Amino acid sequence: MDPKKPPICLTIAGLDPSGGAGIVADIRTFSAFGCFPTAVISSLTFQNTTGVFGAVHQTADSIRGQLEPVLKDYKIDALKTGMLPTADAIDETAAAISEFELSNLVVDPVVRSTSGADLIDDAALRILVEKLFPRSILVTPNLPEAERIARMKIATEPDIEAAARLMQAMGAANVLIKGGHLYHSEKTSGRKARDFLFIGSGLTILEADFIETTAIHGTGCTLSAAITANLALGNGLIEAVEISKGFVTEAIRRAPNIGHGASPINIGSY
């Protein structure tokens, strides 16, 4: 790879003005891995570490207007989607991905904020599954997102596998279900944060130290952005996920503990 021409990553997601999640976290993560970041804003949210207080969603024309000049000018090596709050936004995103033959798509199905605010309705979620899952190389739900997509309660590791297989049946070739919420409810020592990577019919379980903390704002965005960056760098899917999980674990460990709610994590160079 020519060092003067870094891989180019694209994020299509919401703007978190407090800097912990969404577009800002994605850009910082792409840059941490030496990738050149590009971004399309799907929604202007009103939030901080304590909650989401509202949003102004971008129209399909606005998303197309942002996307088209970038895609006509740059070769995108990998991309991710985050908050896509409306059916029109999802349709326009899917159309552009198809039209410009974009690959290495990571879909982070953002359906609820860390503070518990719903960010997409059921009708739009169905379209996201229909239009973006089949185009993706990886879908990265956390447990609440997996429960909503698979329409089932997840309380055990067999439940996680059942939900992942349902998502694969919906068109997702590969699924990473983040297990942090399951282990957060356990009160035993020596816990591990376990994530479950389903590639085709296989399963790889990734473990890291479970860090007891409220500094979790933006972890999902950062993980999917890190995977996107590593795919752009040419890493295979398992390696990309392994590196990214380590990156997020250290970012949680080094969190600055700012704000009055769930602190952002510390996205630094890797």
C-alpha positions in Angstrom: 0.0 0.0 0.0 1.3 3.4 -0.9 1.8 5.3 2.4 0.8 8.5 0.7 -2.5 7.0 -0.2 -4.2 5.7 2.9 -7.3 3.5 2.7 -10.5 5.6 2.6 -13.3 4.7 5.0 -16.9 6.1 4.9 -19.4 6.3 7.7 -23.1 7.0 7.2 -24.4 7.8 10.7 -25.8 10.3 13.1 -24.0 13.3 14.6 -23.5 13.2 18.4 -22.5 16.8 19.3 -21.0 15.6 22.6 -18.4 13.7 20.6 -18.7 10.2 22.2 -20.6 8.3 19.5 -21.8 8.4 15.9 -19.9 10.3 13.2 -17.3 11.9 15.6 -16.4 8.5 17.1 -16.2 6.9 13.7 -13.9 9.6 12.3 -11.6 9.4 15.3 -11.5 5.6 15.0 -10.7 5.6 11.3 -7.9 8.1 11.9 -6.5 6.1 14.8 -5.9 3.2 12.4 -4.3 5.5 9.7 -7.3 5.5 7.4 -8.7 8.6 5.7 -12.2 9.4 7.0 -15.2 10.5 5.0 -18.7 11.0 6.5 -22.3 11.4 5.7 -24.7 12.6 8.4 -28.0 10.8 8.5 -29.4 12.7 11.6 -28.5 15.7 13.8 -29.1 14.4 17.3 -29.4 16.5 20.5 -27.6 14.5 23.1 -24.9 14.3 25.7 -23.6 11.6 28.1 -26.9 11.6 30.0 -29.4 11.0 27.2 -30.8 11.8 23.7 -33.2 14.7 23.8 -34.2 14.9 20.1 -33.1 14.8 16.5 -33.5 16.3 13.1 -33.3 13.5 10.5 -31.8 14.2 7.1 -33.9 13.7 4.0 -33.1 11.2 1.2 -32.1 14.1 -1.0 -29.7 15.4 1.7 -28.1 11.9 2.1 -27.8 11.6 -1.7 -26.4 15.1 -1.9 -23.7 14.3 0.6 -22.9 10.8 -0.7 -22.7 11.3 -4.5 -19.8 13.8 -4.7 -17.7 11.7 -2.4 -18.4 8.4 -4.2 -17.7 10.0 -7.6 -14.4 11.4 -6.3 -12.9 8.7 -4.0 -12.5 4.9 -4.1 -14.0 3.8 -0.8 -12.2 0.8 0.6 -14.7 0.0 3.4 -17.8 1.6 4.9 -20.1 1.4 7.8 -23.6 2.4 8.6 -24.8 3.5 12.0 -27.9 5.4 12.8 -30.3 5.3 9.8 -33.5 6.5 11.4 -36.0 6.5 8.5 -37.0 4.2 5.6 -36.1 6.9 3.1 -32.6 7.2 4.5 -32.1 3.4 4.3 -33.4 3.2 0.8 -31.1 6.0 -0.4 -28.1 4.5 1.3 -28.8 1.0 -0.1 -29.3 2.5 -3.6 -25.9 4.3 -3.5 -24.1 1.2 -2.2 -25.5 -0.8 -5.1 -25.0 2.0 -7.7 -21.4 2.6 -6.8 -20.7 -1.1 -6.1 -19.3 -0.5 -2.6 -17.9 -3.5 -0.7 -16.7 -4.2 2.8 -20.0 -2.9 4.3 -20.3 -3.1 8.1 -23.8 -2.6 9.3 -24.1 -1.4 12.9 -27.9 -1.6 13.4 -28.3 1.3 15.8 -31.8 1.0 17.2 -31.4 2.3 20.7 -29.0 4.7 22.4 -26.9 3.9 25.4 -29.3 5.9 27.5 -32.3 3.8 26.2 -33.8 6.1 23.6 -35.3 4.3 20.6 -33.7 5.6 17.4 -35.6 3.8 14.7 -39.2 2.5 14.3 -40.2 -1.0 13.4 -41.1 -0.3 9.8 -37.7 1.3 9.1 -35.9 -1.5 10.9 -37.6 -4.0 8.6 -36.3 -2.1 5.6 -32.8 -1.9 7.0 -32.8 -5.7 7.4 -34.2 -6.2 3.9 -32.0 -3.7 2.1 -28.7 -3.7 4.0 -28.2 -7.1 5.6 -27.7 -8.9 2.2 -25.2 -6.2 1.1 -23.1 -6.4 4.3 -19.9 -8.3 5.1 -20.8 -8.0 8.8 -23.7 -7.0 11.0 -22.8 -5.9 14.6 -25.7 -5.8 17.0 -25.5 -5.7 20.7 -27.8 -7.8 22.7 -30.8 -5.4 22.9 -30.5 -4.8 19.2 -30.2 -8.5 18.5 -33.4 -9.1 20.6 -35.3 -6.5 18.6 -34.2 -7.7 15.2 -34.6 -11.4 16.0 -37.8 -10.8 18.0 -36.7 -13.0 20.9 -35.4 -12.7 24.4 -31.7 -13.4 24.8 -30.7 -14.7 28.2 -28.1 -17.4 27.4 -25.4 -18.2 25.0 -27.6 -20.7 23.0 -30.0 -17.8 22.7 -27.3 -15.7 21.1 -26.6 -18.4 18.5 -30.3 -18.7 17.7 -30.6 -15.0 17.2 -27.5 -14.9 15.0 -28.8 -17.8 12.8 -32.1 -15.9 12.4 -30.2 -12.8 11.2 -28.3 -14.9 8.8 -31.6 -16.3 7.5 -32.6 -12.7 7.0 -29.7 -12.1 4.7 -26.7 -11.3 6.9 -23.7 -13.5 5.8 -21.8 -12.9 9.0 -22.9 -11.6 12.4 -21.1 -10.3 15.4 -23.2 -10.2 18.6 -21.7 -8.2 21.4 -22.3 -10.0 24.7 -21.5 -7.2 27.1 -25.0 -6.6 28.3 -25.4 -10.3 29.2 -22.3 -10.3 31.4 -23.0 -6.9 32.9 -25.9 -8.6 34.7 -23.6 -11.2 36.3 -22.0 -10.5 39.7 -19.1 -13.0 39.6 -15.4 -12.3 39.8 -13.1 -13.0 36.9 -15.7 -12.2 34.3 -14.8 -12.0 30.6 -16.5 -9.8 28.0 -17.4 -12.3 25.3 -18.4 -11.5 21.8 -19.8 -14.0 19.3 -18.7 -14.0 15.7 -20.7 -16.1 13.3 -19.0 -16.5 9.9 -21.2 -18.7 7.7 -21.9 -21.8 9.8 -18.9 -21.3 12.0 -18.6 -19.6 15.4 -15.6 -17.8 16.9 -15.8 -16.5 20.5 -13.7 -13.6 21.4 -12.8 -12.8 25.0 -11.4 -9.9 26.9 -11.4 -8.7 30.5 -14.7 -7.4 31.6 -14.2 -3.8 32.9 -16.7 -2.7 35.5 -17.5 0.9 34.3 -20.2 3.3 33.2 -17.8 4.6 30.5 -19.5 2.9 27.6 -20.7 5.8 25.5 -19.9 5.1 21.8 -18.5 1.6 22.3 -20.6 0.1 19.5 -19.9 2.8 17.1 -16.2 2.6 17.8 -16.1 -1.2 17.4 -17.9 -1.2 14.0 -15.7 1.7 12.8 -12.5 -0.1 13.9 -13.6 -3.3 12.1 -14.3 -1.1 9.0 -10.9 0.4 9.2 -9.2 -2.9 9.5 -11.1 -4.3 6.5 -9.9 -1.3 4.6 -6.4 -2.1 5.6 -6.7 -5.5 4.1 -7.2 -7.7 7.2 -9.4 -10.7 7.1 -12.7 -10.6 9.0 -11.7 -12.6 12.1 -8.4 -10.6 12.4 -10.3 -7.3 11.9 -12.7 -8.2 14.7 -10.0 -9.4 17.1 -7.9 -6.2 16.6 -11.0 -4.1 17.0 -12.2 -5.8 20.2 -8.7 -5.2 21.7 -8.8 -1.5 20.6 -12.2 -1.0 22.2 -11.2 -2.8 25.4 -8.2 -0.4 25.9 -10.4 2.6 25.0 -12.8 1.6 27.8 -9.9 1.0 30.2 -8.5 4.5 29.4 -11.8 6.3 29.4 -11.5 10.0 30.5 -14.6 9.8 32.7 -16.1 13.1 31.6 -19.7 14.2 31.7 -22.5 13.4 34.1 -23.7 10.2 32.5 -22.1 7.4 30.5 -18.6 8.7 29.8 -17.2 8.5 26.3 -14.3 6.0 25.8 -10.8 7.1 24.9 -10.2 6.7 21.2 -6.5 7.2 20.6 -3.9 6.0 18.1 -3.5 2.2 17.8 
